[in-house]
Amino acid sequence: MVTKDIIVLVAIVVYMLMMVVMGFAVSNKNKTASDYYLGGRKLGPFVTAMSAEASDMSGWLLMGLPAVALMGGLAEAAWTAIGLAIGTYLNWLLVARRLRVYSEKLGAYTLPEFFNKRFGGNSKVLTTVAALFIIVFFIPYSASGFAACGKLFNTLFGIDYFMAMIISATVIVIYCTLGGFFAASTTDFVQSIIMTVALLVVLGFGEGAVHGFSNVFNNVKSLDGYLDLFKGFDVASMKTGSYGALPVASTLAWGLGYFGMPHILLRFMAIENQEKLKLSRRVASVWVVISMGVAILIGVVGYSLMKANIVPAYANATDAETIIVDISKVISKFGYIPSFVAGIILAGILASTMSTADSQLLASASSVSENILKEAIGLKLSAKASMILARVSVIALSIVAMVLARDPASSVFRIVSFAWGGFGAAFGPVVICSLFWKRANKYGAIAGLLTGGLMVFVWKFVVRVKFAGTILDIYELLPAFLLGLLVIVVVSLLTKAPEKEITDTFEDMKKA
């Protein structure tokens, strides 16, 4: 390993150590399970906003999105970003305040617990189903994050993939286990800043390396459909595509996922003051638009870099997910200071991955310890025992995710896409109905959870396979979400109305 590589590695190690130190620093703030899983509802508006968006974007922002734009043009990448931007804003505008008020009124600090108390407080089935879906979708999601870290170190330094993955995952587990939600949120805030710096530096270098944006756009203008939002272009086959109304609607449906993301919804529940959510909404919305715009632009610049042989010629979008890694390698060749800058860029990729993995681990652990073991099974524990169980749950689920992450040959974009669809379809309709429809009951909620969550599997692995290339070959989130919403309405209307105590609490929440 040459000196420049050592400098890059030092920058990354310093960043990882900083995350561990932050975990130690806030570990004494966790006195109860509520503190551990929700930070005692003490998050400030900026930490709430940036930790929510950093945990949301994950490695997808710095790996998946630029790759999609690079290899497929603007169509899919841009419509995905537009859907996510709209979804982000509407989630903060419509859901954040109501969920914050309602969850505090009910004394709920996990999403399954909120569902249970909102719909009657005595449904172990509802709690268990919600918790199981969180575990099912979050563990592979976390595993993809661990795998991304392993691939990063393996690609850069030739370090054994499995060993690199284990070390990266261990760092996440340490600060998560020690500091809980507050540590995850605080580190996510720092990580969002590092991600932003990484995106801007990479864009600036890439634009400079091909001598300006005029050359960038001249290069892609020759590709018919590359810059067309209704065509698209497959760089691998050099063929123009077609992106009509149905694919656009399907891609925009990514925005629906926000209404069901447990790690984002928990930030709404954790802010110290609901009146500060307006500031958080503005900060989050602006950052999301800018960061996704820069990520897509990096992909467009990437085509010119590939054409100029500055980065490798990628065969497909999965291979192209290393575009920012490859750019950082080029930057590191220019001297010691650029090597340190390259280290910061690579730390940004780690940040994007770690900021999601830590939140997912906590959400999954809370489902195991609080919702399944304590609520559904009825395990009685003291405050101290609950804290021990919480930390053990994080470690146990991390080990499962590490086992799943043994195979590095997986696409960040595809895994995130499926897990995103799963959460959006399973939880999104239930969240919306729980906050905006007084007549919704626990039977409708259970049916909606099962329908939305299971339909994602059915549509992804049965319908889309059998009807590939037809009108039914659309992103599974859209049909699963709509069907889940329909089932909640129908089942709620066909079964017993909620008790007066539940509807009175709902009305009180609306007035708060």
Secondary structure, 3 states (H helix, E strand, C coil): CCHHHHHHHHHHHHHHHHHHHHHHHHHHHCCCHHHHHHHHHCECHHHHHHHHHHHHHHHHHHHHHHHHHHHHCHHHHHHHHHHHHHHHHHHHHHHHHHHHHHHHHHCCCCHHHHHHHHCCCCCHHHHHHHHHHHHHHHHHHHHHHHHHHHHHHHHHHCCCHHHHHHHHHHHHHHHHHHHHHHHHHHHHHHHHHHHHHHHHHHHHHHHHHCCCHHHHHHHHHCCCCCCCCCCCEECCCCEECCCCHHHHHHHHHHHHHHHHCHHHHHHHHHECCHHHHHHHHHHHHHHHHHHHHHHHHHHHHHHHHHHCCCCCCCCCCCHHHHHHHHHHHHHHCCCHHHHHHHHHHHHHHHHHHHHHHHHHHHHHHHHHHHHHHHHHCCCCCCHHHHHHHHHHHHHHHHHHHHHHCCCCCCCHHHHHHHHHHHHHHHHHHHHHHHHHCCCCCHHHHHHHHHHHHHHHHHHHHHHHHHCCCCCCCCCCHHHHHHHHHHHHHHHHHHCCCCCHHHHHHHHHHHHC
